[in-house]
Amino acid sequence: MQVEFGANQVILVRSMQDKEKLPPEIQASNAIVMTVPQAKGLEFDDVFLLDFFTNSPAPAAEWRVLNAFMEDLQAT
């Protein structure tokens, strides 16, 4: 299935190396893919974070607020 990306949507990746590892379907699309520094100051209607937390150099304990939120969300 072909997914259309528009000018008001962006995919944020952690690094340029992560950008190079994107699935072929995304690489072949017209999706805007940026790192956080590249997107700084820009506005988009939709922002997709792709493996942003999975490959974070921060230890899991650093994400405790997000983890607690996700646990609460799943409990409801």
Backbone as XML, in Angstrom:
<?xml version="1.0"?>
<chain id="A" units="angstrom">
  <residue number="1" name="MET">
    <atom name="N" x="0.835" y="-1.178" z="0.000"/>
    <atom name="CA" x="0.000" y="0.000" z="0.000"/>
    <atom name="C" x="0.884" y="1.248" z="0.000"/>
  </residue>
  <residue number="2" name="GLN">
    <atom name="N" x="0.606" y="2.173" z="-0.862"/>
    <atom name="CA" x="1.361" y="3.419" z="-0.982"/>
    <atom name="C" x="0.801" y="4.448" z="-0.007"/>
  </residue>
  <residue number="3" name="VAL">
    <atom name="N" x="1.665" y="5.030" z="0.806"/>
    <atom name="CA" x="1.263" y="6.083" z="1.735"/>
    <atom name="C" x="1.811" y="7.392" z="1.214"/>
  </residue>
  <residue number="4" name="GLU">
    <atom name="N" x="0.944" y="8.368" z="1.086"/>
    <atom name="CA" x="1.366" y="9.678" z="0.587"/>
    <atom name="C" x="1.755" y="10.588" z="1.746"/>
  </residue>
  <residue number="5" name="PHE">
    <atom name="N" x="2.904" y="11.190" z="1.652"/>
    <atom name="CA" x="3.340" y="12.176" z="2.625"/>
    <atom name="C" x="3.229" y="13.546" z="1.994"/>
  </residue>
  <residue number="6" name="GLY">
    <atom name="N" x="2.845" y="14.515" z="2.806"/>
    <atom name="CA" x="2.705" y="15.874" z="2.301"/>
    <atom name="C" x="3.755" y="16.798" z="2.884"/>
  </residue>
  <residue number="7" name="ALA">
    <atom name="N" x="3.687" y="18.055" z="2.464"/>
    <atom name="CA" x="4.663" y="19.047" z="2.914"/>
    <atom name="C" x="4.475" y="19.419" z="4.377"/>
  </residue>
  <residue number="8" name="ASN">
    <atom name="N" x="3.342" y="19.061" z="4.968"/>
    <atom name="CA" x="3.082" y="19.403" z="6.364"/>
    <atom name="C" x="3.389" y="18.247" z="7.296"/>
  </residue>
  <residue number="9" name="GLN">
    <atom name="N" x="4.075" y="17.238" z="6.794"/>
    <atom name="CA" x="4.432" y="16.080" z="7.592"/>
    <atom name="C" x="5.939" y="15.870" z="7.548"/>
  </residue>
  <residue number="10" name="VAL">
    <atom name="N" x="6.475" y="15.387" z="8.654"/>
    <atom name="CA" x="7.910" y="15.118" z="8.714"/>
    <atom name="C" x="8.142" y="13.836" z="9.518"/>
  </residue>
  <residue number="11" name="ILE">
    <atom name="N" x="9.184" y="13.124" z="9.152"/>
    <atom name="CA" x="9.651" y="11.988" z="9.934"/>
    <atom name="C" x="10.951" y="12.432" z="10.585"/>
  </residue>
  <residue number="12" name="LEU">
    <atom name="N" x="10.999" y="12.365" z="11.915"/>
    <atom name="CA" x="12.223" y="12.733" z="12.629"/>
    <atom name="C" x="12.989" y="11.477" z="13.008"/>
  </residue>
  <residue number="13" name="VAL">
    <atom name="N" x="14.273" y="11.498" z="12.729"/>
    <atom name="CA" x="15.174" y="10.418" z="13.109"/>
    <atom name="C" x="16.256" y="11.001" z="14.008"/>
  </residue>
  <residue number="14" name="ARG">
    <atom name="N" x="16.906" y="10.151" z="14.759"/>
    <atom name="CA" x="17.902" y="10.621" z="15.732"/>
    <atom name="C" x="19.185" y="11.111" z="15.047"/>
  </residue>
  <residue number="15" name="SER">
    <atom name="N" x="19.588" y="10.467" z="13.954"/>
    <atom name="CA" x="20.856" y="10.831" z="13.312"/>
    <atom name="C" x="20.785" y="10.583" z="11.809"/>
  </residue>
  <residue number="16" name="MET">
    <atom name="N" x="21.774" y="11.083" z="11.103"/>
    <atom name="CA" x="21.848" y="10.854" z="9.661"/>
    <atom name="C" x="22.064" y="9.370" z="9.370"/>
  </residue>
  <residue number="17" name="GLN">
    <atom name="N" x="22.759" y="8.657" z="10.252"/>
    <atom name="CA" x="22.945" y="7.222" z="10.067"/>
    <atom name="C" x="21.595" y="6.506" z="10.124"/>
  </residue>
  <residue number="18" name="ASP">
    <atom name="N" x="20.718" y="6.954" z="11.018"/>
    <atom name="CA" x="19.379" y="6.370" z="11.107"/>
    <atom name="C" x="18.575" y="6.678" z="9.851"/>
  </residue>
  <residue number="19" name="LYS">
    <atom name="N" x="18.797" y="7.843" z="9.282"/>
    <atom name="CA" x="18.096" y="8.219" z="8.045"/>
    <atom name="C" x="18.471" y="7.268" z="6.915"/>
  </residue>
  <residue number="20" name="GLU">
    <atom name="N" x="19.723" y="6.868" z="6.869"/>
    <atom name="CA" x="20.200" y="5.954" z="5.822"/>
    <atom name="C" x="19.654" y="4.536" z="6.001"/>
  </residue>
  <residue number="21" name="LYS">
    <atom name="N" x="19.194" y="4.206" z="7.218"/>
    <atom name="CA" x="18.685" y="2.864" z="7.509"/>
    <atom name="C" x="17.166" y="2.757" z="7.338"/>
  </residue>
  <residue number="22" name="LEU">
    <atom name="N" x="16.530" y="3.801" z="6.837"/>
    <atom name="CA" x="15.079" y="3.772" z="6.679"/>
    <atom name="C" x="14.648" y="2.679" z="5.714"/>
  </residue>
  <residue number="23" name="PRO">
    <atom name="N" x="13.454" y="2.140" z="5.910"/>
    <atom name="CA" x="12.951" y="1.131" z="4.973"/>
    <atom name="C" x="12.885" y="1.692" z="3.552"/>
  </residue>
  <residue number="24" name="PRO">
    <atom name="N" x="13.059" y="0.853" z="2.560"/>
    <atom name="CA" x="13.053" y="1.311" z="1.160"/>
    <atom name="C" x="11.776" y="2.045" z="0.761"/>
  </residue>
  <residue number="25" name="GLU">
    <atom name="N" x="10.650" y="1.650" z="1.358"/>
    <atom name="CA" x="9.381" y="2.306" z="1.029"/>
    <atom name="C" x="9.397" y="3.784" z="1.425"/>
  </residue>
  <residue number="26" name="ILE">
    <atom name="N" x="10.023" y="4.076" z="2.542"/>
    <atom name="CA" x="10.102" y="5.478" z="2.981"/>
    <atom name="C" x="11.139" y="6.219" z="2.159"/>
  </residue>
  <residue number="27" name="GLN">
    <atom name="N" x="12.275" y="5.577" z="1.896"/>
    <atom name="CA" x="13.317" y="6.227" z="1.110"/>
    <atom name="C" x="12.832" y="6.567" z="-0.291"/>
  </residue>
  <residue number="28" name="ALA">
    <atom name="N" x="11.978" y="5.715" z="-0.849"/>
    <atom name="CA" x="11.489" y="5.930" z="-2.214"/>
    <atom name="C" x="10.320" y="6.913" z="-2.268"/>
  </residue>
  <residue number="29" name="SER">
    <atom name="N" x="9.760" y="7.243" z="-1.128"/>
    <atom name="CA" x="8.611" y="8.157" z="-1.106"/>
    <atom name="C" x="9.095" y="9.606" z="-1.137"/>
  </residue>
  <residue number="30" name="ASN">
    <atom name="N" x="8.140" y="10.498" z="-1.152"/>
    <atom name="CA" x="8.481" y="11.920" z="-1.120"/>
    <atom name="C" x="8.438" y="12.469" z="0.303"/>
  </residue>
  <residue number="31" name="ALA">
    <atom name="N" x="8.617" y="11.581" z="1.299"/>
    <atom name="CA" x="8.556" y="11.982" z="2.700"/>
    <atom name="C" x="9.716" y="12.907" z="3.057"/>
  </residue>
  <residue number="32" name="ILE">
    <atom name="N" x="9.418" y="13.876" z="3.897"/>
    <atom name="CA" x="10.454" y="14.754" z="4.435"/>
    <atom name="C" x="11.018" y="14.058" z="5.668"/>
  </residue>
  <residue number="33" name="VAL">
    <atom name="N" x="12.302" y="13.755" z="5.646"/>
    <atom name="CA" x="12.962" y="13.083" z="6.761"/>
    <atom name="C" x="14.077" y="13.992" z="7.242"/>
  </residue>
  <residue number="34" name="MET">
    <atom name="N" x="14.066" y="14.296" z="8.537"/>
    <atom name="CA" x="15.043" y="15.221" z="9.111"/>
    <atom name="C" x="15.503" y="14.733" z="10.474"/>
  </residue>
  <residue number="35" name="THR">
    <atom name="N" x="16.653" y="15.230" z="10.893"/>
    <atom name="CA" x="17.070" y="15.059" z="12.274"/>
    <atom name="C" x="16.476" y="16.229" z="13.065"/>
  </residue>
  <residue number="36" name="VAL">
    <atom name="N" x="16.526" y="16.138" z="14.371"/>
    <atom name="CA" x="15.963" y="17.203" z="15.207"/>
    <atom name="C" x="16.654" y="18.549" z="14.933"/>
  </residue>
  <residue number="37" name="PRO">
    <atom name="N" x="17.994" y="18.601" z="14.872"/>
    <atom name="CA" x="18.621" y="19.893" z="14.571"/>
    <atom name="C" x="18.197" y="20.473" z="13.218"/>
  </residue>
  <residue number="38" name="GLN">
    <atom name="N" x="17.988" y="19.621" z="12.225"/>
    <atom name="CA" x="17.557" y="20.102" z="10.913"/>
    <atom name="C" x="16.151" y="20.681" z="10.970"/>
  </residue>
  <residue number="39" name="ALA">
    <atom name="N" x="15.294" y="20.122" z="11.821"/>
    <atom name="CA" x="13.896" y="20.547" z="11.898"/>
    <atom name="C" x="13.676" y="21.700" z="12.877"/>
  </residue>
  <residue number="40" name="LYS">
    <atom name="N" x="14.692" y="22.071" z="13.600"/>
    <atom name="CA" x="14.549" y="23.121" z="14.612"/>
    <atom name="C" x="14.037" y="24.415" z="13.971"/>
  </residue>
  <residue number="41" name="GLY">
    <atom name="N" x="12.986" y="24.958" z="14.577"/>
    <atom name="CA" x="12.412" y="26.205" z="14.095"/>
    <atom name="C" x="11.361" y="26.027" z="13.015"/>
  </residue>
  <residue number="42" name="LEU">
    <atom name="N" x="11.195" y="24.827" z="12.507"/>
    <atom name="CA" x="10.194" y="24.562" z="11.476"/>
    <atom name="C" x="8.920" y="24.032" z="12.124"/>
  </residue>
  <residue number="43" name="GLU">
    <atom name="N" x="7.804" y="24.210" z="11.450"/>
    <atom name="CA" x="6.527" y="23.730" z="11.968"/>
    <atom name="C" x="5.905" y="22.742" z="10.992"/>
  </residue>
  <residue number="44" name="PHE">
    <atom name="N" x="5.351" y="21.671" z="11.542"/>
    <atom name="CA" x="4.684" y="20.649" z="10.752"/>
    <atom name="C" x="3.377" y="20.283" z="11.434"/>
  </residue>
  <residue number="45" name="ASP">
    <atom name="N" x="2.380" y="19.891" z="10.651"/>
    <atom name="CA" x="1.108" y="19.446" z="11.220"/>
    <atom name="C" x="1.253" y="18.071" z="11.862"/>
  </residue>
  <residue number="46" name="ASP">
    <atom name="N" x="2.033" y="17.210" z="11.244"/>
    <atom name="CA" x="2.228" y="15.848" z="11.736"/>
    <atom name="C" x="3.713" y="15.553" z="11.844"/>
  </residue>
  <residue number="47" name="VAL">
    <atom name="N" x="4.109" y="15.001" z="12.980"/>
    <atom name="CA" x="5.512" y="14.634" z="13.202"/>
    <atom name="C" x="5.550" y="13.170" z="13.615"/>
  </residue>
  <residue number="48" name="PHE">
    <atom name="N" x="6.324" y="12.377" z="12.882"/>
    <atom name="CA" x="6.484" y="10.961" z="13.183"/>
    <atom name="C" x="7.894" y="10.748" z="13.716"/>
  </residue>
  <residue number="49" name="LEU">
    <atom name="N" x="8.005" y="10.113" z="14.869"/>
    <atom name="CA" x="9.305" y="9.774" z="15.439"/>
    <atom name="C" x="9.589" y="8.321" z="15.086"/>
  </residue>
  <residue number="50" name="LEU">
    <atom name="N" x="10.639" y="8.082" z="14.346"/>
    <atom name="CA" x="10.943" y="6.737" z="13.881"/>
    <atom name="C" x="12.101" y="6.160" z="14.683"/>
  </residue>
  <residue number="51" name="ASP">
    <atom name="N" x="11.818" y="5.138" z="15.498"/>
    <atom name="CA" x="12.824" y="4.486" z="16.360"/>
    <atom name="C" x="13.628" y="5.510" z="17.157"/>
  </residue>
  <residue number="52" name="PHE">
    <atom name="N" x="12.964" y="6.552" z="17.571"/>
    <atom name="CA" x="13.656" y="7.649" z="18.226"/>
    <atom name="C" x="14.131" y="7.273" z="19.621"/>
  </residue>
  <residue number="53" name="PHE">
    <atom name="N" x="13.325" y="6.517" z="20.343"/>
    <atom name="CA" x="13.687" y="6.146" z="21.702"/>
    <atom name="C" x="14.398" y="4.804" z="21.756"/>
  </residue>
  <residue number="54" name="THR">
    <atom name="N" x="14.147" y="3.948" z="20.785"/>
    <atom name="CA" x="14.746" y="2.621" z="20.759"/>
    <atom name="C" x="16.263" y="2.686" z="20.713"/>
  </residue>
  <residue number="55" name="ASN">
    <atom name="N" x="16.791" y="3.543" z="19.876"/>
    <atom name="CA" x="18.249" y="3.613" z="19.725"/>
    <atom name="C" x="18.863" y="4.793" z="20.463"/>
  </residue>
  <residue number="56" name="SER">
    <atom name="N" x="18.190" y="5.246" z="21.504"/>
    <atom name="CA" x="18.701" y="6.357" z="22.298"/>
    <atom name="C" x="19.911" y="5.924" z="23.116"/>
  </residue>
  <residue number="57" name="PRO">
    <atom name="N" x="20.923" y="6.785" z="23.211"/>
    <atom name="CA" x="22.074" y="6.450" z="24.050"/>
    <atom name="C" x="21.765" y="6.583" z="25.539"/>
  </residue>
  <residue number="58" name="ALA">
    <atom name="N" x="20.631" y="7.189" z="25.884"/>
    <atom name="CA" x="20.258" y="7.363" z="27.290"/>
    <atom name="C" x="19.792" y="6.030" z="27.870"/>
  </residue>
  <residue number="59" name="PRO">
    <atom name="N" x="20.136" y="5.754" z="29.126"/>
    <atom name="CA" x="19.653" y="4.522" z="29.749"/>
    <atom name="C" x="18.133" y="4.573" z="29.927"/>
  </residue>
  <residue number="60" name="ALA">
    <atom name="N" x="17.526" y="3.407" z="30.033"/>
    <atom name="CA" x="16.067" y="3.319" z="30.128"/>
    <atom name="C" x="15.514" y="4.139" z="31.286"/>
  </residue>
  <residue number="61" name="ALA">
    <atom name="N" x="16.260" y="4.259" z="32.377"/>
    <atom name="CA" x="15.785" y="5.024" z="33.539"/>
    <atom name="C" x="15.569" y="6.495" z="33.197"/>
  </residue>
  <residue number="62" name="GLU">
    <atom name="N" x="16.280" y="6.984" z="32.204"/>
    <atom name="CA" x="16.133" y="8.383" z="31.795"/>
    <atom name="C" x="14.765" y="8.660" z="31.193"/>
  </residue>
  <residue number="63" name="TRP">
    <atom name="N" x="14.117" y="7.629" z="30.709"/>
    <atom name="CA" x="12.811" y="7.785" z="30.067"/>
    <atom name="C" x="11.678" y="7.451" z="31.032"/>
  </residue>
  <residue number="64" name="ARG">
    <atom name="N" x="11.912" y="7.575" z="32.337"/>
    <atom name="CA" x="10.927" y="7.147" z="33.333"/>
    <atom name="C" x="9.589" y="7.852" z="33.203"/>
  </residue>
  <residue number="65" name="VAL">
    <atom name="N" x="9.569" y="9.134" z="32.862"/>
    <atom name="CA" x="8.299" y="9.861" z="32.724"/>
    <atom name="C" x="7.512" y="9.304" z="31.544"/>
  </residue>
  <residue number="66" name="LEU">
    <atom name="N" x="8.179" y="9.110" z="30.430"/>
    <atom name="CA" x="7.512" y="8.553" z="29.254"/>
    <atom name="C" x="7.061" y="7.121" z="29.510"/>
  </residue>
  <residue number="67" name="ASN">
    <atom name="N" x="7.913" y="6.339" z="30.152"/>
    <atom name="CA" x="7.545" y="4.953" z="30.458"/>
    <atom name="C" x="6.332" y="4.901" z="31.384"/>
  </residue>
  <residue number="68" name="ALA">
    <atom name="N" x="6.290" y="5.758" z="32.390"/>
    <atom name="CA" x="5.146" y="5.797" z="33.315"/>
    <atom name="C" x="3.879" y="6.189" z="32.571"/>
  </residue>
  <residue number="69" name="PHE">
    <atom name="N" x="3.984" y="7.148" z="31.672"/>
    <atom name="CA" x="2.825" y="7.565" z="30.878"/>
    <atom name="C" x="2.319" y="6.410" z="30.022"/>
  </residue>
  <residue number="70" name="MET">
    <atom name="N" x="3.226" y="5.707" z="29.379"/>
    <atom name="CA" x="2.832" y="4.597" z="28.514"/>
    <atom name="C" x="2.183" y="3.475" z="29.329"/>
  </residue>
  <residue number="71" name="GLU">
    <atom name="N" x="2.694" y="3.206" z="30.528"/>
    <atom name="CA" x="2.097" y="2.182" z="31.396"/>
    <atom name="C" x="0.674" y="2.597" z="31.792"/>
  </residue>
  <residue number="72" name="ASP">
    <atom name="N" x="0.492" y="3.867" z="32.161"/>
    <atom name="CA" x="-0.839" y="4.370" z="32.509"/>
    <atom name="C" x="-1.777" y="4.287" z="31.321"/>
  </residue>
  <residue number="73" name="LEU">
    <atom name="N" x="-1.281" y="4.598" z="30.141"/>
    <atom name="CA" x="-2.094" y="4.566" z="28.929"/>
    <atom name="C" x="-2.553" y="3.139" z="28.620"/>
  </residue>
  <residue number="74" name="GLN">
    <atom name="N" x="-1.660" y="2.187" z="28.780"/>
    <atom name="CA" x="-2.005" y="0.793" z="28.510"/>
    <atom name="C" x="-2.962" y="0.218" z="29.556"/>
  </residue>
  <residue number="75" name="ALA">
    <atom name="N" x="-2.922" y="0.754" z="30.769"/>
    <atom name="CA" x="-3.789" y="0.265" z="31.844"/>
    <atom name="C" x="-5.241" y="0.689" z="31.655"/>
  </residue>
  <residue number="76" name="THR">
    <atom name="N" x="-5.466" y="1.742" z="30.877"/>
    <atom name="CA" x="-6.846" y="2.216" z="30.686"/>
    <atom name="C" x="-7.528" y="1.552" z="29.534"/>
  </residue>
</chain>
